[in-house]
Amino acid sequence: MILPDVVVINKIYLIRGQNVMIDSDLAELYQLETKRINEQVKRNLARFPEDFMFRINEEEFDNLKSQFATASWGGRRNLPYVFTEHGILMLSSVLSSERAISINIQIMRMFIKMRELLLSHKDLFLQMEEIRKRIGSHDDKLEMIYNYLKRFRNSKEQIKKIGFKQGKN
């Protein structure tokens, strides 16, 4: 089963500087319950070191939920596990379904595409990062100027024109 790339890519998040996927999103793609994935992981913990899988903290979870108007993680008792690219690859060894294997292959291809895209546009990325650094400190100043102009536009004061008047001769 092949999913549209956009479905997979929309489930990849950047947490702690790593591209990861959330256990519940993977369960949805695999058409399994999240607890089934987590059970298999717990039975095979030696295969999932911290750089393959980790539990996100409360702040990271709140940040994820705030990115969406309707969060699909309502009612969770525990903070979710997230899997790095290597952790997702390891999942295919503990989940034996054909669907999990085919979805994992697609996810791996998406991670490869993302890496290739980043490498091919590295210069553009670096330029954008430089612009972001320069503009970042100006946000407050731009907001202040915008508010001043907005007040000025809304004021009833008439602006007197400066310059020479041409007389009617």
C-alpha positions as CSV (number, residue, x, y, z in Angstrom):
1,M,0.0,0.0,0.0
2,I,1.4,3.3,-1.0
3,L,0.3,6.5,0.8
4,P,0.6,10.0,-0.7
5,D,4.0,11.5,0.2
6,V,2.2,14.5,1.9
7,V,0.5,12.1,4.4
8,V,3.9,10.8,5.5
9,I,5.7,14.1,5.5
10,N,3.0,15.8,7.5
11,K,3.7,13.3,10.3
12,I,7.4,14.0,10.6
13,Y,8.3,16.5,13.2
14,L,11.5,18.2,14.4
15,I,12.0,17.5,18.1
16,R,15.4,18.0,19.9
17,G,17.0,18.7,16.5
18,Q,15.9,15.3,15.1
19,N,13.3,14.4,12.5
20,V,10.9,12.0,14.4
21,M,7.5,10.4,14.1
22,I,5.1,10.0,17.0
23,D,4.0,6.6,18.1
24,S,0.3,7.3,17.5
25,D,0.9,8.6,14.0
26,L,2.9,5.5,13.2
27,A,0.1,3.4,14.6
28,E,-2.4,5.2,12.3
29,L,-0.2,4.5,9.3
30,Y,0.3,0.9,10.2
31,Q,-3.4,0.5,11.1
32,L,-2.6,-0.7,14.6
33,E,-3.4,0.6,18.0
34,T,-0.7,2.7,19.6
35,K,-0.5,0.4,22.6
36,R,0.3,-2.5,20.3
37,I,3.4,-0.7,18.9
38,N,4.5,0.3,22.4
39,E,4.0,-3.3,23.6
40,Q,6.3,-4.6,20.9
41,V,8.9,-1.9,21.7
42,K,8.8,-2.7,25.4
43,R,9.3,-6.4,24.6
44,N,12.4,-5.4,22.5
45,L,13.8,-2.5,24.4
46,A,17.4,-3.5,23.6
47,R,16.6,-2.6,19.9
48,F,15.5,1.0,20.8
49,P,18.3,3.0,22.4
50,E,17.7,6.7,23.2
51,D,18.9,7.8,19.8
52,F,16.3,5.6,18.1
53,M,13.3,6.3,20.4
54,F,12.5,8.6,23.3
55,R,9.6,9.9,25.3
56,I,8.9,13.6,24.7
57,N,8.5,15.9,27.7
58,E,5.4,17.9,28.7
59,E,6.7,21.1,27.1
60,E,7.4,19.4,23.8
61,F,4.0,17.7,23.8
62,D,2.2,21.0,24.5
63,N,4.2,22.6,21.6
64,L,3.1,19.8,19.3
65,K,-0.5,20.1,20.3
66,S,-0.4,23.9,19.8
67,Q,0.5,23.4,16.2
68,F,-2.9,22.0,15.4
69,A,-6.4,23.3,15.8
70,T,-7.7,19.8,16.6
71,A,-5.1,17.6,18.3
72,S,-5.4,13.9,17.6
73,W,-3.7,13.1,20.9
74,G,-6.6,13.8,23.2
75,G,-7.1,11.4,26.1
76,R,-3.5,10.1,26.3
77,R,-2.5,8.9,29.7
78,N,1.2,8.9,28.9
79,L,3.4,11.3,26.9
80,P,4.1,9.8,23.5
81,Y,7.2,8.1,22.3
82,V,8.8,9.4,19.2
83,F,10.9,7.4,16.8
84,T,13.9,8.7,14.8
85,E,14.6,7.4,11.3
86,H,16.6,4.5,12.8
87,G,13.9,3.7,15.3
88,I,11.3,3.5,12.6
89,L,13.6,1.2,10.7
90,M,13.9,-1.0,13.8
91,L,10.1,-1.0,14.1
92,S,9.9,-3.0,10.9
93,S,11.9,-5.8,12.6
94,V,9.5,-6.1,15.6
95,L,6.3,-5.5,13.7
96,S,5.6,-8.5,11.4
97,S,2.7,-7.2,9.3
98,E,3.2,-6.7,5.6
99,R,1.6,-3.2,5.9
100,A,4.1,-2.1,8.5
101,I,7.0,-3.3,6.3
102,S,5.6,-1.5,3.2
103,I,4.8,1.7,5.1
104,N,8.3,1.7,6.7
105,I,9.9,1.4,3.2
106,Q,7.9,4.5,2.2
107,I,8.8,6.4,5.3
108,M,12.5,5.6,4.7
109,R,12.3,6.9,1.2
110,M,10.7,10.1,2.5
111,F,13.6,10.6,5.0
112,I,16.0,10.1,2.1
113,K,14.2,12.6,0.0
114,M,14.2,15.1,2.8
115,R,18.0,14.6,3.3
116,E,18.6,15.0,-0.5
117,L,16.4,18.1,-0.6
118,L,18.3,19.7,2.3
119,L,21.7,18.9,0.8
120,S,20.7,20.1,-2.7
121,H,19.4,23.4,-1.2
122,K,22.0,23.9,1.5
123,D,23.1,27.3,0.2
124,L,19.5,28.5,0.2
125,F,18.9,27.2,3.7
126,L,22.1,28.9,5.0
127,Q,21.0,32.2,3.4
128,M,17.5,31.9,4.9
129,E,19.0,31.2,8.3
130,E,21.2,34.3,8.0
131,I,18.2,36.4,7.1
132,R,16.2,35.0,10.0
133,K,19.0,35.9,12.4
134,R,19.2,39.4,11.1
135,I,15.5,40.0,11.0
136,G,14.8,38.3,14.3
137,S,16.0,41.2,16.4
138,H,13.9,43.7,14.3
139,D,10.5,42.1,15.1
140,D,9.8,44.4,18.0
141,K,11.0,47.5,16.1
142,L,8.9,46.6,13.1
143,E,5.8,46.0,15.3
144,M,6.4,49.4,17.0
145,I,6.7,51.2,13.6
146,Y,3.6,49.4,12.4
147,N,1.6,50.4,15.5
148,Y,2.8,54.0,15.2
149,L,1.7,54.2,11.5
150,K,-1.6,52.6,12.3
151,R,-2.3,55.2,15.0
152,F,-1.2,57.9,12.7
153,R,-3.5,56.7,9.9
154,N,-6.4,56.5,12.3
155,S,-5.8,59.9,13.8
156,K,-8.0,62.9,12.7
157,E,-5.1,65.2,12.3
158,Q,-4.6,66.7,8.9
159,I,-1.2,66.7,7.5
160,K,0.0,70.1,6.3
161,K,1.8,69.9,3.0
162,I,5.3,71.2,3.0
163,G,6.7,73.0,0.0
164,F,6.1,75.9,-2.3
165,K,2.7,77.0,-3.2
166,Q,2.2,78.1,-6.8
167,G,0.3,81.2,-7.0
168,K,-2.5,81.9,-9.4
169,N,-1.1,84.6,-11.6
